[in-house]
Amino acid sequence: MADETGADREQNKRVAGEAAAAWVESGTTVGLGTGSTAIWAIRKLGALIKSGDVRDVVAVPTSRASADAARELGIPLTTLAEVAHIDLTIDGADEVDPDLNLVKGGGGALLHEKIVAQATRREVIVVDSAKPSPRLGTRHVLPIEIVPFAAAAETDFLSSLGAQVVLRVGADGRPFVTDEANHILDCDFGPIPDLGELDARLHTRAGIVEHGLFLGLTADLLVAGPNGVEHRTRPTG
């Protein structure tokens, strides 16, 4: 089979995002993810609302970019201060393991994405066929959001854990700034042998606001590839 082109991958992202949006039911609260796959779900949801196929939906965006896109498409927005829970969230991922654990944060919205995921009854992740991986860290670095004051200290700490650490910069050459005015360290640990242990160690550090390991949060995974969309669910037992 020939390698997928960039156009093929973009089409796969569109197929996966639109398939997930079709799961949104009238009268529900929806979480809107961030990134190149989630945007297709947002566009499809906007079309469903405009056509009247879905009614009385409100959405919680995970970033300013997602909020702006939703407003342009006529999707009503709300906040976690105004709703008790989120029924369904549609988001993307940078890497997914066989247990549906994720690496997220390539788009810089990992903190809001994790808050929304933890408030969601059903987290649906949409990806193209390049994102599944046998072990997290094999195909993507781990983004870690830090307060700027802690950059040097947390770089040293993460390096001591075996990571190659790079401060993320924007197109202007300045440090990338998240919606919460923090910075991101992109950390290459290689394949991570014990996700739970790393998760626990990262949460001991005051300067680390959040990290891109999303463990046990995903209910459904939609993987779009040359043969269509494959639906996977989190293993039980």
N, C-alpha and C positions, 0 to 999 in steps of 0.2 A: 504493500500500500504506500502511495506517495505521501511525503510529508505534507501536513496541512499548511496552507498559505495564511498570511495575515487576514486576507479576506474570508477564508474558510473559518478561521477562529472567531472573527467578528460575527459571522453569520450564526455560528454555534452559540455564541453568547446571547444573541438575539433570540434564538429558538428556546434556549433554557429559560431566559428571563420572562418571555411571553408565556411559556408553559406554566411557570410558577404564578404569574399574575392571574391566570385562569382559575386558580384555587381560591381567590378572594371572594368571599360571600357578602351579600348585602347586610348592612347593619353591624359590621365588625370594625374593630380598630386594627390598623395595619402598620407595621414597622417598615420603613423604607430604608434599605441599605444604601451603601455608597460604592461607586466604582463602575467600571466599564460593562459589567454584566448586570448589576442591579438597575442601571439606568434604563435598560430595555424593559424590565418589569414595571418601572415607574411609568414609562411611556404607554405601555399596554394598559395599565390600570387607568391612566388618564383617559384613554380611548374608551374603555369599558364604562367609565362614569359618564362621559360625554354622550355615549349612545343610549344610556339608561339601562344597560344590562346589569350594572351594579349600582346600588343606591345606598344612601345613608352610611357611607364609609368615611371615617376620619383616619388620618395618618400621622405617625410620629417619625420625623426624619432623623437620620443619624449624622447629618452634616449640613452645613450651609448650602453646599452644592446640591444635595438631594432636596432640601427645602425649596431652593430656587426653582429647580426643575418641576417640583410638584405644583408650586404656585402657578407657573406658566401653563401647566396642563389642567388647571382647575381642580386639583385634588385638595379637599379641605384638610387643614393641618390642626394638630392639637399637640399637647405636651404631656409628659409624664406627671406633671402636677395636676392635670385635669382629668386623667383617666386612671382607673384602678389597675388595669392590665392591658396588655396587647394580645390580640387573638392570634395573629399570624405575622411573622416578619419574613421578608424576602431580602436576602443579602448575598453577596459573593464571597469568595475566599481566594487566598493566594496559593494555598496547599491544603489537601485533605487526605487524612490517612484512612485505613480500612475501618476504623471504629468511628469515623465521622468527626474526629477531632480536627481542629483547623489551625492554620496560621493565617492571621488577618493583619491588616494594617498597612498594606502597600499603598493604599490611598490616603493614609494619614488620619483616618477617623476611628481608630480602634477603640478608643475610650468610650465614645458615644455608642459605637456598635455593640460593645460588650454590655453596657448598661441596658440598652434596649433588648438585647438577647436574653439577659437575665430576667427581664420583666415580661417575657413572651411565653405564651403557652405552647406555640408551635413555631420553631425556627426552621425555615426552609432555605437551604443554600443552593445557589445556582452557579455552575461552573462549566467551562469547556473541558475537553478531554485531556488537556495538558496539566490540569491541576491535581488529580488524584496521584498519590505517592505512597510507597510502601512504608515510609516513616517520615514524620515531620522533620524538617531541616534538611532533607535530601535535595529539594528543588528550590527552596526559598529561604532567605534569611528571616530571622525573627525580629520584627519591629518592636521596640520598647520605648514607650513614651516617658519622658523624664522632665522634671522641672529644670529650666536652664541653669539655675544656681548649682545643680548637682552634676553637671555634665562631666567634669573631670573625675570626680569621685566615682560616679557610676561607670564611667568608661574603664577605670582601673578595676573596679569590682567585677564587671562582666568579662574583662580580659582574664582575670584570675580564674574564672569558670571555664576558660578555654575558648571564648568567642573572639573572633576577629570583629572589631567594632568600628563602625563608620558613622559619623554624624551626618544625617540626611540634610541635603541642601536643596534649595529651590532653583528655579530657572535663572533667578537673579544672582545666584552664587552665594546667597545668604542662607543661614540655617532655616530649614523648613519650620514653619510655625503652625501648630494645630489650632483647631477651633477654640481650645482652652488655653491658648498662648504658651503651650509647651513645645519641647523639641523631641525629635525621634532619633534614637540610635538604632541603626540596622546591624544586627548581630548574627554573624555566621558561626553557628555552633556545629555545623555539619549535622548528620542524622542524630537526633536526640534520643538517647537510650531510655530515659525515664522522664516522661513528661510531668508526672506528678511531683517528682523531686525538684525539677527546675522551676515549676510553677510556685512551689512553696518557698524556694530560696529567693526568687525574685520578689516575692511579697514581703520579705523581711526588710527590704531596703526603703527607707523613707523617701529617697529621691526618685524612686521609680513610681510613677503615677499608675501605670498599667502596662501590660504586655500583650502581645498578639497571639498567645496560646488560648484558644477557645476550646475548653475541654468539657465534654459531656453536655453541650448545649444544643447540638443540632439534632433535629428529629428526622428531617428528610433532606436528601441530596438529589439534585437533578443534574446529570452530567450529559451535556450535548456533544455529540461527535458525528462522524460521517454517517453512522447508521441510525441517527435519530437521538431521542432523549431517553436515557436510562434513569429509572427511579430507584434509589437505594435508601434504606432506612437503617437507623443505628442498631447494631447488633445488641441482643439482650442476653443476659446470663453471664 
